[in-house]
C-alpha cells in the first residue's frame, strides 16, 4: 500500500492552504494511481512541540513523513520563500530522510509574478533531503486556494506522467 502524506506548513490551522493541498492530493492520487486517502499533517497543530526536544506528536509526524512514498508539501510564501514552520520541521529529519519519497511541492503566493523563487526553494529543499521531486511544482495564487481544482487539473496534465512513473518505481 502506498503511504501518501500531505504536509501543510501554514501557521494558521486548517487554513485555505490546507484545503487546497487536500484537493490537490486527491487529483494527484487519482493521476498517479495512489489508492486511498492521504494522511494530512497540519504543522500549525504541532505548535510548541516543534521546538521541544522531543514530543510524541512531533515524533509521530516525523516518522509518518519519513516513511511516506508520496509526500505533498504545501506552504504559503513567507518572506519570499517557504515558511519557517516547514524549515523547523524538516530540519528534524536526518540527511536524506526523504530518500525513497516522491515529493510534490505546492506553494501558495500572493502574486504569481513572484512565485518562481518560492517554488524553486521548496523543490531544492525536498531534493536535498533525498526525495524525487515533481517538476514543475504546483503554484497557486492566494485567491485560487478556495477553488483550486481548475489550476490543479491543468498542472496535473503536465506533471501526471512523470508522477505516475515515479510512484510506480517508488512503491
BELQUI-V799265 format. One record per run of one state. SS is the DSSP state (@ for helix, = for strand, . for the rest). FROM is the first residue (numbers start at 0). TO is the last residue. If there is no record, write none. Layout:
# BELQUI-V799265
SS	FROM	TO
SS	FROM	TO
This chain:
# BELQUI-V799265
.	0	2
=	3	7
.	8	14
@	15	31
.	32	37
=	38	41
@	42	44
.	45	45
@	46	50
.	51	54
@	55	65
.	66	68
=	69	75
.	76	76
=	77	77
.	78	79
=	80	80
.	81	82
@	83	89
.	90	100
=	101	108
.	109	110
@	111	127
.	128	130
=	131	132
.	133	136
=	137	140
@	141	143
.	144	147
@	148	169
.	170	170
